[in-house]
Amino acid sequence: LERLARRGVNAYAMDFRGFGDTAEDATGSLTPLQAADDVLSVLEWLQKTQRAGEAGLVLMGWSQGAAVAHLAAQKKEVAHVLDGLVLYGSIFNVHAAPVLRPPLFSSSPPLPPRAPQTLDESL
């Protein structure tokens, strides 16, 4: 973030619920779709606080963050907000069956039914 700031880029980092200094919610678990909704909230806030003339919003995710950024970028509410998407070291593999693994996934409570994604329609 410091390198980006030195280059004049306003960069922000967010923690998933229950990670870093961010508290867990009442359920104590986090699904990828909840995390994508949290990203959407941050993007909406950034869009509201952005000053005229500033560069557009680019969402960048690393590892599990890349998987969540990928999900968030597919949301219809995000399509008109983002000017770019950068995914580094995504844990997402289009050829592999989904595997639930900690820490982003929890076995309790049960996951909600899977919503169709853009990828499903493209295969």
Secondary structure, 3 states (H helix, E strand, C coil): CHHHHHCCCCCCCCCCCCCCCCCCCCCCCCCHHHHHHHHHHHHHHHHHHCCCCCCCEEEEEECHHHHHHHHHHCCHHHHCCEEEEEEECCCCCCCCCCCCCCCCCCCCCCCCCCCCCHHHHHC
